[in-house]
Amino acid sequence: ADVQGGRRAEFALDPETAGTTGDWSAYPMTVARRVARNFNGPLRGADIAFLSDLPPASGMSSSSAMMIATFQVFNHINGLVDRPEAQAEIPSPEDLAGYLATIENGRSFGALAGDRGVGTFGGSEDHTAICCCRAGHLYQYSFCPTRQERILPMPPGFCFAIAYCGVLAEKTGAAMAKYNRASQRVAALVELWQADSGGTETCLADVVRSAPDAVDRLRDIVARRPHAGFDSTDLLRRLEHFLNESEQIIPAAADALAGGRIDEFGRLVDRSQAGAEQLLGNQVPQTVHLARSARECGAVAASAFGAGFGGSVWALIQQSAAETFLTTWAKQYRKAFPSEAEHAAFFPTGAGPCLTESAPAVP
């Protein structure tokens, strides 16, 4: 039951349960279907009510959070993670996050067979943050497989300011196709590499790190070998974005934070935002404006986040100036985008906390 929206859905814990694409009920239905597919009976169902104060489809991982919460209800009632099927495949919180991501994207996770998911081809970044991170800290992870690389304390005296731009970051219909395109371009790069080089690498990070000249070889392959779904210019832009973001900006930004070099951190985040606009191509004028105006209002760093094509922007600001900053930031946005500002939201937050559970014991 959607408490706030007054909507209800009822469905079976069954491996053939099918949700309606684009409807909120598809998310819990997908979880129910995958649980029934991956875990042997008996399984108990539940009456679940959810309530959130996050703007929907705002790029804040609300759909992932909803699916994780649904799984946790089934887990609490049925002891899923204690079953042999889970013990063999998801022994750690990072493994659990990876498995929960495959419920959403439809992939298999080891012996836990996948299905069609909800139709989006995302990874496990959001799920890892929700399941594994602690309040007051910033975590650096690498993926495929998920590995914790670094934990940094939140810079003293700082907090985040969040702005939802009022443009829905939906993942249905044409919006889903745009969202999935970023993932599909990475898959296309790996396909071209495997076909031309004979390499067995299955993710782009492994490809670019496979040899000192791997990046140059991959650029050459993309330039001379056509792909059925994408032109070479599109694929080369996606490659450059990956190299800039994952191989350069993220490690350098973490180094800057660890060394207390906040201004340098801000410049690196500016570079990341520019890459999203120019190379990844998932920004809209509203998120571009919010990131730039946040810096003009005094934020030490600001960037859009989430799937893009709408959604939200974060800014790192002095906690003591949060109220003034948010007022000024929102005022500038209302002036630039008055119609979208009617649906926008601005609020401060710390880092974390992650997933927590408070529930009575099952009799």
C-alpha positions in Angstrom: 0.0 0.0 0.0 1.2 3.5 -0.9 0.1 5.4 2.2 0.7 8.8 0.7 -0.8 8.2 -2.7 -3.7 6.0 -1.5 -2.8 3.2 -4.0 -2.8 -0.5 -3.4 -1.6 -3.6 -5.2 -1.9 -7.3 -4.4 0.1 -10.0 -5.9 1.5 -13.5 -5.3 5.0 -14.6 -4.2 5.3 -16.4 -7.5 8.1 -16.7 -10.1 5.7 -15.7 -12.8 4.2 -12.6 -11.1 4.2 -9.8 -13.7 4.0 -6.1 -13.0 2.8 -3.3 -15.2 5.8 -1.5 -16.7 5.8 2.2 -15.6 3.5 1.6 -12.6 4.9 1.9 -9.0 3.6 -1.6 -8.3 6.1 -3.1 -10.8 8.9 -2.6 -8.3 7.6 -4.6 -5.4 6.2 -7.2 -7.8 9.6 -7.6 -9.4 11.1 -8.3 -5.9 8.3 -10.9 -5.1 8.9 -12.6 -8.4 12.7 -12.8 -8.0 12.4 -14.0 -4.4 10.1 -16.8 -5.4 12.4 -17.7 -8.3 15.6 -17.8 -6.2 14.5 -19.2 -2.9 12.8 -22.6 -2.3 9.6 -22.7 -0.4 7.8 -22.4 1.9 7.6 -18.6 1.6 5.3 -16.3 3.6 3.8 -13.1 2.1 3.2 -9.8 3.9 1.1 -6.7 4.1 3.5 -3.9 3.3 2.8 -0.2 3.6 5.4 2.4 2.5 5.7 6.1 3.0 8.5 8.5 1.8 9.2 12.2 2.0 11.4 12.1 -1.0 10.1 13.6 -4.3 9.2 10.7 -6.6 11.3 10.1 -9.7 13.8 12.7 -8.5 17.1 10.8 -9.1 17.4 10.1 -5.4 17.3 6.3 -5.7 13.8 6.0 -4.3 12.9 3.1 -6.6 16.0 1.2 -5.5 15.3 2.0 -1.9 11.8 0.7 -2.3 12.9 -2.5 -3.8 15.6 -3.1 -1.1 13.0 -2.4 1.6 10.6 -4.8 0.0 13.2 -7.5 -0.1 14.1 -6.8 3.6 10.5 -7.4 4.6 10.5 -10.8 2.8 13.9 -11.5 4.3 12.8 -10.7 7.8 9.7 -12.9 7.5 11.3 -15.8 5.7 15.0 -15.7 6.8 16.2 -15.5 3.2 19.8 -14.6 3.8 20.2 -17.5 6.2 19.1 -20.1 3.7 21.7 -22.2 1.8 20.9 -20.5 -1.5 21.9 -17.1 -0.1 24.8 -18.3 2.1 26.6 -19.6 -1.0 26.2 -16.4 -3.1 25.6 -13.4 -0.8 27.8 -13.8 2.3 28.7 -10.1 2.7 26.8 -6.7 2.7 28.5 -5.9 -0.6 27.3 -9.2 -2.1 23.8 -8.5 -0.9 23.9 -5.0 -2.5 25.1 -6.6 -5.8 22.3 -9.2 -5.6 19.7 -6.6 -4.9 20.9 -4.6 -7.9 20.3 -7.7 -10.1 16.7 -7.9 -8.9 16.3 -4.5 -10.5 18.3 -4.9 -13.7 17.3 -8.6 -14.2 20.8 -10.1 -14.3 21.6 -13.4 -12.6 23.8 -13.3 -9.5 25.9 -16.4 -9.4 23.4 -19.3 -9.1 20.5 -17.0 -8.3 18.8 -16.8 -11.6 17.7 -13.5 -13.1 14.7 -12.5 -15.1 13.4 -9.4 -16.8 13.8 -7.1 -13.8 12.1 -3.7 -14.1 13.7 -2.9 -17.5 16.5 -0.6 -16.4 20.2 -1.6 -17.0 21.7 0.1 -13.9 24.5 -1.2 -11.7 24.8 -1.6 -7.9 26.2 1.8 -6.9 23.0 3.0 -5.2 22.4 -0.4 -3.6 25.9 -0.4 -2.2 25.5 3.0 -0.7 22.1 2.1 0.8 23.3 -1.2 2.3 27.0 -0.6 3.2 27.8 3.0 4.0 27.8 4.7 7.5 26.5 8.0 8.6 29.0 10.9 8.6 31.4 9.2 6.1 32.0 9.1 2.4 32.8 5.8 0.8 34.7 5.0 -2.4 33.9 1.7 -4.1 34.9 0.0 -7.3 32.6 -2.4 -9.0 32.5 -5.6 -11.0 33.1 -7.0 -8.4 32.2 -4.6 -5.6 35.2 -3.6 -3.6 35.5 -1.1 -0.8 38.5 1.1 -1.6 38.4 4.0 0.9 36.4 5.5 3.7 36.7 9.2 4.4 35.0 11.3 7.2 32.6 14.0 6.1 34.7 17.3 6.0 34.2 18.9 9.4 31.7 21.8 9.4 30.2 20.8 6.0 26.9 19.3 4.9 25.1 18.6 1.7 22.4 20.8 0.1 20.1 18.9 -2.2 18.0 20.4 -4.9 15.4 18.5 -6.9 14.9 20.4 -10.2 11.2 19.5 -10.7 11.9 17.6 -13.9 11.0 14.0 -13.3 13.9 11.5 -13.8 11.6 8.8 -14.9 12.9 5.4 -16.1 9.9 4.4 -18.2 9.1 4.5 -21.9 11.4 6.8 -23.9 13.1 7.9 -20.7 14.1 4.3 -19.9 15.7 4.0 -23.4 17.8 7.2 -22.7 18.8 5.9 -19.3 19.8 2.5 -20.6 21.7 4.0 -23.5 24.7 4.9 -21.2 25.0 1.3 -20.0 24.5 -0.1 -23.5 27.3 2.0 -24.9 29.7 0.5 -22.3 28.5 -3.0 -23.3 29.1 -2.1 -26.9 32.7 -1.1 -26.2 33.4 -4.4 -24.4 31.8 -6.3 -27.3 34.0 -4.6 -29.9 37.1 -5.3 -27.7 36.3 -9.0 -27.3 35.5 -9.4 -31.0 38.6 -7.7 -32.3 41.2 -8.5 -29.6 40.0 -11.9 -28.5 40.1 -10.7 -24.9 37.9 -12.3 -22.3 37.4 -9.1 -20.2 33.7 -8.6 -19.4 33.7 -5.1 -18.0 35.2 -1.9 -19.3 37.4 -1.3 -16.2 39.1 -4.6 -16.8 39.5 -3.8 -20.5 41.3 -0.5 -20.0 43.5 -2.0 -17.3 44.4 -5.2 -19.2 47.6 -3.8 -20.8 49.5 -0.5 -20.9 48.3 0.2 -24.5 44.8 -1.1 -24.0 43.1 2.3 -24.1 44.8 3.2 -27.4 44.0 -0.2 -28.9 40.4 0.2 -27.9 40.2 3.7 -29.4 41.6 2.2 -32.6 39.1 -0.7 -32.6 36.2 1.7 -32.1 37.4 4.0 -34.9 37.7 1.3 -37.5 35.2 -1.3 -36.6 31.5 -0.4 -36.9 28.9 -1.4 -34.2 25.3 -2.1 -35.2 23.8 0.0 -32.4 26.1 3.1 -32.1 28.4 5.2 -34.2 32.1 5.5 -33.4 31.9 9.1 -32.2 29.2 8.2 -29.7 31.2 5.3 -28.3 34.4 7.2 -28.1 32.7 9.9 -26.1 31.4 7.3 -23.7 34.9 5.8 -23.4 36.4 9.2 -22.6 33.7 9.8 -20.0 34.5 6.5 -18.3 38.3 7.2 -18.3 37.9 10.7 -17.0 35.4 9.9 -14.3 36.4 6.4 -13.0 40.1 6.4 -13.7 41.0 10.0 -12.9 38.5 12.2 -11.2 37.2 9.9 -8.5 40.6 8.8 -7.1 41.9 12.4 -7.3 38.8 13.8 -5.6 39.2 11.3 -2.8 42.8 12.3 -2.4 41.9 15.9 -2.2 39.3 15.3 0.5 41.7 13.1 2.5 44.2 15.9 2.3 41.8 18.7 3.3 42.1 20.3 -0.1 38.5 21.4 -0.5 39.1 23.9 -3.3 40.8 21.2 -5.4 37.9 18.8 -4.6 35.5 21.4 -6.0 37.5 21.8 -9.2 37.4 18.1 -9.7 33.7 17.9 -9.2 33.3 20.8 -11.7 35.2 18.6 -14.2 32.9 15.7 -13.4 29.8 17.8 -14.0 31.2 19.0 -17.3 31.8 15.4 -18.3 28.2 14.5 -17.6 27.0 17.5 -19.8 29.4 17.1 -22.7 30.4 13.4 -22.8 27.7 11.4 -21.0 24.9 13.6 -22.3 22.5 12.9 -19.5 21.9 16.5 -18.2 19.0 18.9 -18.8 19.2 22.7 -18.6 17.7 22.7 -15.1 20.3 20.5 -13.6 23.1 22.4 -15.4 21.8 25.6 -14.0 21.5 24.3 -10.5 25.1 23.0 -10.4 26.5 26.3 -11.7 24.4 28.5 -9.5 25.3 26.5 -6.4 28.9 27.3 -7.1 28.0 31.0 -7.6 26.1 30.9 -4.3 29.2 29.7 -2.4 29.1 25.9 -2.6 32.6 24.4 -2.5 31.4 21.7 -4.9 28.2 20.9 -6.8 27.1 18.2 -9.3 24.1 16.5 -10.6 23.6 12.9 -9.5 21.4 9.9 -10.3 20.4 8.7 -13.7 20.1 12.1 -15.2 17.6 13.5 -17.7 16.0 15.4 -14.8 16.5 14.7 -11.2 18.7 16.4 -8.6 21.9 18.2 -7.8 24.0 18.1 -4.6 26.2 20.9 -3.3 28.8 20.7 -0.5 28.3 23.8 1.7 29.3 25.2 5.1 26.8 23.8 7.6 26.6 27.2 9.4 25.4 28.9 6.2 23.0 26.2 5.1 19.8 28.1 5.6 21.0 31.2 3.8 22.5 29.1 1.0 19.3 27.1 0.4 17.2 30.3 0.3 19.4 32.0 -2.2 19.8 28.8 -4.3 16.1 28.3 -4.5 15.5 32.0 -5.3 17.9 31.9 -8.3 16.2 28.7 -9.6 12.7 30.2 -9.3 13.9 33.2 -11.4 15.5 31.0 -14.1 12.9 28.2 -14.2 9.6 29.4 -12.6 7.4 26.6 -13.9 9.8 23.8 -12.8 10.4 25.5 -9.5 6.8 25.0 -8.5 7.7 21.3 -8.2 11.3 21.6 -7.0 12.5 20.8 -3.5 15.6 22.1 -1.5 16.9 20.7 1.7 20.1 20.0 3.7 21.4 16.6 4.7 24.4 14.9 6.2 26.1 11.8 4.8 24.0 8.7 5.6 22.7 6.8 7.5 22.4 3.6 5.5 19.7 0.9 5.7 18.4 0.4 9.2 15.7 -2.0 10.4 13.4 -1.8 13.4 10.9 -4.6 13.6 9.4 -7.0 16.2 10.5 -10.6 16.2 8.3 -12.8 14.1 6.3 -15.2 16.4 
